[in-house]
Amino acid sequence: MMSYAIFLGCTIPARQPNYELSARKSLSKLGVKLVDIANMTCCCPPPVQSIDLKTSLAIASYNICLAEEANLDLLTLCSGCFESLAMANNMLKHDQKLKTKINKILAETGKEFHGTKEVKHFLQVLKDDIGLNQLEQNIVKPLTDLKIAPFYGCHALRPSELLQLDDPERPQILETLIKTLGGTSIEYQNKLKCCGGLLRGVSDDLALDLARDKLINVSNSGADCIATLCPFCFVALDIGQIQIRSKFQEIYDIPVLHYSELLALALGIAPEELAPRTHKIRIDKIINKIL
């Protein structure tokens, strides 16, 4: 059985039990053991990097040290967490001077970064470690009637040379994994454009305009739903539809699901086990198409 230390970050445990439940239950069905490690802290997300990179790297690497002590690779769900942790891991592995500076900070907490483990996105574990053939063999409810609009968000793909999830201009990993479930991956205009998720609370009007543009393009594509990777993208496009209805008097009614939820349903996990009421835009019609 493959084992990973799981890094949940801050937003998923606080606001999105649907993401955590679907990922845990899906990976368990696929023979993966997730290990919860005590004392994990915030990843020190992307906005902090532009303010104080050294602090950001020290906090991110502290979490990696915990995974190293457990002799486990670190699996992430949140795209922002993936960016922070994978970037820190790769920067410190390839820059000895920087590693020495960060280890001086970590020494104050009794930790040392060695660079012996990998930080992996949930999708990388599915595609590269479990494998598409093994994944396909476990599908019991294929998504053959679903047209799905894949949405990567910003932080899973860039900076691409450090994260190495996929080609940042023409990514295919999410599309491939949608097709492996039997679904149809739908192309749409401005697919890689930001949804405005991290602008919420800073520039709410601009954030809502970006989310609206995304929803207009997905609606025009004829997709049944949107598949996301990021908890902030989920909020922007799910709760955002309610705010758009209020401000613009426009109704899109496009269900937004994390890829892990689609995977869980395809693996035959009962919908009631996946906290469907977490969604502001109901997903009943998607569930009915799968079941």
Secondary structure, 3 states (H helix, E strand, C coil): CEEEEEECCCHHHHHCHHHHHHHHHHHHHCCEEEECCCCCCCCCCHHHHCCCHHHHHHHHHHHHHHHHHCCCCEEECCHHHHHHHHHHHHHHHHCHHHHHHHHHHHHHHCCCCCCCCCEEEHHHHHHHHHHHHHHHHCCCCCCCCCEEEECCCCCCCCCHHHHCCCCCCCCCHHHHHHHHCCCEECCCCCCCCCCCHHHCCCCHHHHHHHHHHHHHHHHHHCCCEEEECCHHHHHHHHHHHHHHHHHHCCCCCCCEEEHHHHHHHHCCCCHHHHCHHHCCCCCHHHHHHHC
